[in-house]
Amino acid sequence: MNTLNKISLGILAITLTFGSTAVLAQPLTPLTIPNLKIKPVISDKQIKKLQQVELSQITGTLDLRAARPELVLTQKLRNLSRDTMTMDLDAAGVDTTRLRLPSRGEKTVNWKLPVRTAKLGRQAEMVQASPQLFINKGSMINPAKRFSIKLQLPQSAKKIIKSNKPLVSERQRDGSMLYNWKGENEYLTTWAVWWTNSETDIDLNKTVRVDRQSRVATVTVTVKNQGDSSARGIRLSEDFPPQDFTGMNQGSAGQFRTVKGEINDQRLIWEYALPDLPSGQSKTVRYKLKVKPGIPNVRLFETVGLEDGEPIAVSNAVTGNI
């Protein structure tokens, strides 16, 4: 089994960007909950009541091979108190469900929740789903004790390039891959997964080394071609806040440039055009950043591998102390 890195991204943004390239071809409508107005402040009595509701188990599937994919969930709720409890349950995209939970009892609730999908171009796609449960217009006080939600990608998908939750992959008897988001004692929030349909299969690994005296960060990106054919026309891209860093080297280690983003936000962009990389071969690229005064440590997000302007691989994020 293979574990994918846990990674984060602003998944509700109108436009998602990888490096300097906007890759969301159409707006992604945020998941909403009909007629639900979350109470900003709840009383101590309500908190004590919600603390007596335990989300003992969640199991679910998200099959993206279906014509209209849904997040199918089964949730077990347990009443830890001596009193019978009647509660309203809400989840993303469905109407309110009323549940009567007997003293010390347990009941199962089944959901079919809508998900949001979007194309990021010709070959990259994403899905967004929310397994979050609300009780009496308030968030769950207790985390899910155990959960397991399995994801089946479309048949055209070749590889997951990013997930904001940790996934474990399992190969099925028919050769397809099943991905499982599972854990214990965790609050379940919005889940987003990006994948590519490209035949090109590259892996990106990144490290950083910081010289404390000179405040120079040397970043190393290693690209490995894991596919059966040569990887051609691949471009590496990464962006940084220019108030934190200055790009130092040019030429063979790529190019730095400053671009104006949305809402007067400027970004320092590093780009590198990768030479043709034969199957099984690796290429290592290094570039340097000058860390500006007042920045206590170096935190760099993912480097993105782009094919024809679309993401096909994402590296790990790195941190280096000064």
N, C-alpha and C positions, 0 to 999 in steps of 0.2 A: 504494500500500500504506500501511497505517496501523499505527503501532506503539503498543501499549498500554503504559501505565506499569508499571514493575516495582513491586510492592507486597508487603507482608508481613503475615501474620496468623497467630495461634496456631491452626493448622488441626487440631490433635489435641485441642483442648479439648472437653470434653463439651458445653458450651453456647457457641455463638458469638454475639457481640453486635455490632450496628452501632449506635453512639451509645448511647442508653439502652434500646434495645429488643432483647430477646432474640428472635432470628429463626430459631433452629434448632428446628423442631417436634419432632424426634426425635434421640436420641443418634447420633452418627456413630462407628461402630466403627473403631478404628485399624487400619490395615493391619498384618498380622503375617506373619512368615515361619515356616512349620512347622519345628519341631525345630531352630531355629537359635539358638544361644547365642553371641553375639559375644564373642570373646576380649578381655577388657579390656586385657591386656598381651600383646604378641607379641615374640618374640625378634628380635635383630638379624639372625639368619640368615633368619628368615621374612620380615622386612621386605625384605632384599636380594632374596629370591626373588620377592616380590610386585612389586618395582620392575621386574622383567624382563617383566611382563605388561602389554601396552599395549592399552587399549580404543580401537581405531583408528577405529571408526565405529559409530554407533547410528542406526537409522531406525525409525520407528514410526508407528502410527495409533491414535487413540481415537475411535471412531464412536459417539456417544451416541444415534444413531437406532436402533441395534440393540436387540432385546428384552432381551438380557443383554450390556451393553457390556463389552469387554475392552481392555486395553492390549496391542496386538500389537507386539512389538519384534523387531528383528533386530540382533544385536550381533556385531561382528567383533573377535575377540581375537587378538593377535599375540604370539608368544614371541620376545623379543629376545635370549634366551640361547642358548648352544650345546648345552644339555641338553634332552632331552625332559621335559616337565612334565605330571604328572597332577594334576588339581585338582578340587575340589568347588565347584560354582557354586550360589548361592542367590539367590532374588529373592522379593518379597512375594507370598504367597498360593499358591506352588507348591512342589512337592517338589524336593529336591536333585538336580542333574544332574552327573554325572561327565564330565569332558572330558580327553582326552589331546591335548596340544598339542606337535607335533614341533619340533625345533630350528629356530629362525628361521622357523617356519611360522605360518600363520594359519588360523583356523577360524571358522565362523559358527554362532552359537547363536540359535535362534528361541524366543520366549516368547509365551505368552498369559496375561497377568497379570490377576487380578481387580481391579476398582476399587470405590470406595465412593461412593454417591450419597445425597443427602438433600434433602428438601424443606424450604425455609425459610419456608413459608407457602403461600398459594394460588398465588403467581406467581413466587417466587424459588426457585432450586435451586442445588445445588453438586455438584461431583465432586472426588474425591481419588484420585490415582494415584501409584504409586512405581516409577520405572524404575531404582532403585538396585540395583547388583549387588554380591554378596559372594563372595569367593574364599577357600576353606579357612577359613570362619567368621570372616573378617576383612574389613574394608572395603577397597575398591580404593585402592591407593596412588597410582596415576596417574589424572589426570582423563581424561574422554572427549575425544579429539582433535577429533572432529567429531560433531555430532548434529543430528537433525531429527525432531521428533515432531509430527504433525499432528492437530488436534482438529476434529471435526465435531459441532456442537451439535444437540440435538433440533429437529425441525421447528417446535415451538411456541416455541422461544427467539427473542427479539427482539434481545437485546443482552447482551454480556458486561459485567458491572459491576465485576468485580475478578478479578485473577489474581496469584498470588504469583511468577509467572515472566513475563518479557517475551514478548509474542506479536506476531507479524506477521500481519495479516489479508490474505487473498487472495480476491477474488470469483471464483466459479466460473462456467462457462458457463450453468448453470441458474439463476444469480442468487443462489445460496446463498453463505455465507461460510465459508471454511476458515481455521483459525488455526494458525500454525506456531510452535512453541517450538524455536528452533535456536541453535546457537552453536559455539564451539570452546574447547578446553582448560578444561572446566568439570566440576565434580563434580555429578552429577545427584542431587537429593534429591526429597522428596515435592512433588508438583505439585497445586495446588488452584485451581479456577476456579469463580466464581460468575456466574450469569446471571439475567436476568429475562424473563418472558413477557408483561410489560406493554406495551401499545401506547404508553404515555407515554414519550417520549424526551427526557430533559433531560441537559445537560452541566454539570458543576460544576468551576469553576476557583478555586483559593484562593491568596492571597498574604498575607504578613505583613510588617509594618514595626515595628521596635522602637525606641523612644526610650530611649537609654541613661541619660540623666539621671533621667527619671521612672520608668524601668523599666516602661513601659506598652507593651504589644504591641497594635497595631491590625491586626485580621484582616479581610480583604476576601474575600467569597465571591460570585462571579458565576455566576448561573444562566441558562442559555440553553435555550429550548425548541426542540429540533431536530425535533420531530414535526409532524404535519400538522394536529393539533387542539390546543385549549387544554389546558394542564396545570392541573388543579384538585385542591385538597386536598393539596398537597405540603407536607411538613414537613421542615425541615433540622435535623439533630441532630449534636452532637459532644460528646465527654466528655474531661475533663482530670483529672489528679491534684490534689486540693485542697491538697495540701502544697506544690505548685509555683505555683499560680495562684489569683487571686481575680477573679471576674467583676465588671465595673465598671458596665456600662450595662444598662438595662432598657427596656421599652416597645417602641418602633418597631424597635429592633435585636435583638429577641428577649428571651428570659427565661433567667436562670441559676437553677439549683436544685441542691442537694446531695442525693444519694441514697446509701443504704447498699447496697453490693454484696455479693458472696459473700465469705465468710471475713473479715468485718469490714472489707472494703475500701470506702472512701467514694469517690465520684466526683462531680466538678463537671460538671453537664450544661448545655449551651447548646442551646436550641431556638428555632426561628423558623417560624411558619406563613406559608408563601408565598402571596401573593395569586394569583388566577387569572392565568396567564401565557399570552397568545395565541401561536399558532404563529409562530416566527421572532423572538420578542421576548426580551429579556434583563432580568434584575433583579439589581441589586448590593446586597448587604447587608454592613454593617460592624459589628463588635462589638469591645470592648476587654477585655483581660486585664491585671491587675496581676501582674507577675512578682515572686515573693517573694525575699527576700535569700538569697544562696548558690546561686542557679540561674544557671549561666554562660551558657546559651543557651536559646532557645525552640525546642522540637521539637514540632510539632503533627501528629497523625495525620490521617486523612481525615475530611472532613465527609461525612455520608451524607444522601442524599435519600430520603425515605420516602413511599410511597403506601399509605394504609390500613395503616400500621405495618410495611410490608415494604420492603426496600431496592430501589430501581430505579436509583440512580446513586451513585457514589463519587468524591470529588474527589482531587486529588493531596495528598500530605503536604508540609509546609513546615518550613523551619528559618530562624531569625533569631538573629544573635549580639548579645550585650549588651556 
